[in-house]
Amino acid sequence: MKKFLKFVCTLLLIVAAFWLGSVTADIRALQNSVIRLHVVADSDSEEAQSIKLQVRDAVLNKLQSAVNSLPDMESAREYIQAQLPELERIANEVLEKAGQGCKAVVSFAKEAFPARKYDTFSLPSGIYESLRITIGSGEGKNWWCVVFPGLCFGATTEAFEDTAAGAGFGDSLTGALTDEPPYRARFFVMDCLGWIENLFYAG
């Protein structure tokens, strides 16, 4: 009986290790396939928050159609990095037209993000590559989305699943991000691991 229990426990540990390994692989696949857009307002005033959205719209208008036509993450990364001066010019043009004395700074780097729920999908906590636009003091509320693949505005679940498949997401990862019941525990573990990763991230 003791040998049998030992065998069962060993088997369970192997299964758990394999499952955790596949969850970790999904996290890496997600982080290596997604570029976030992070717009930070100057303050929480109604005007500053409105201008934040105007900057967001102008930048997305420049980026979205071009980025959506790019075949992979590396191409998107190279394109966005090459566009940083132009994106900063566009952001500051919006601020100037709005009569703002502050400036926007546009950068591309890895950032720690908390979990975020969108209309048809969620993203767990973790470290993602990010196109960041900081307006003025950057002390206002954030606006986040996914600039690559192009998921910044509402899409149906089917459209998200098509985009996820095009980005190479497996069924388990797509299911976790779209809150399918069989994969809810998977998303929870992904989010916990991402939270721990954020905790120790030096930036």
Salt bridges, closest charged atoms under 4 A:
ASP26 OD2 - ARG186 NE 2.85
ASP57 OD1 - ARG56 NE 2.85
GLU74 OE1 - ARG77 NH1 2.33
GLU86 OE2 - ARG89 NH2 2.76
GLU93 OE2 - ARG89 NH1 3.22
GLU111 OE2 - HIS38 ND1 3.06
GLU111 OE1 - ARG132 NH1 2.70
GLU129 OE2 - ARG77 NH2 2.63
ASP179 OD1 - ARG184 NE 3.11
GLU197 OE2 - ARG28 NH1 3.37
